[in-house]
């Protein structure tokens, strides 16, 4: 119990401190960072989307590896959206104002990206092509849902 | 033993397949991806470098979190340097030709980044400010060493 409480406190402290540290960054830097996180996520989703469409040879091991990466990466972009980083001077952003208006909904979608990717990693370990492709589709739905609600169309 | 062998084989297979998948990408896409990975790494190293210079308040929990991230992230950039991605048409690269001439040395430095970051995460868990700052310096040395040898000055 003591350990758990300490760990929980540690998480809260990291949360607060990280927010403080990252809220102090320039909007342009935050925009550049969050774009980079989405680029890295896109690179890792790419072959999975390709498998779903039949454009990349099916590969359960690669699906598993990239799904694990997506689960991890889902936790990274959020701190790139601190208060005030809805507009930059140099960096163009495709982030909608709705991100700062509905932060909980936005955060939930990243959590869902993480949980659906974790599920994909599990399914991928089974090697079942049909089940893997179905679950890739579930991850893709989360991506689309978030882009529809929170990203300017381009 | 059987499990270990299978895991090792899986890693090799993923390596081969991932190389095949990612070697087929356009140089511009590879350049954009690897730049994004370095941006995400830089964002996470930033507060650590700041702590070392006294520009960011010392925070052992944040140091631990970011060190763990750096350990993970160290494995991501390499596939952004496939054969042929030394030049792009649109994307500017600051990658030196030496990356493709001395791939093992380049790879070793990313492994060292991972191991020194892992050590930082361990040291950070102790909360010892002096030891943490010393180890942040060790991680910084790896960054500098790789940039000196493999990145065009800018």
Interface residues (C-beta under 8 A of the other chain):
Chain A: X10 X13 X14 X17 X18 X21 X29 X32 X33 X35 X36 X37 X39 X40 X43 X47 X56 X59 X61 X62 X64 X65 X69 X72 X76 X80
Chain B: X10 X13 X14 X17 X18 X21 X29 X32 X33 X35 X36 X37 X39 X40 X43 X47 X56 X57 X59 X61 X62 X65 X69 X72 X76 X80
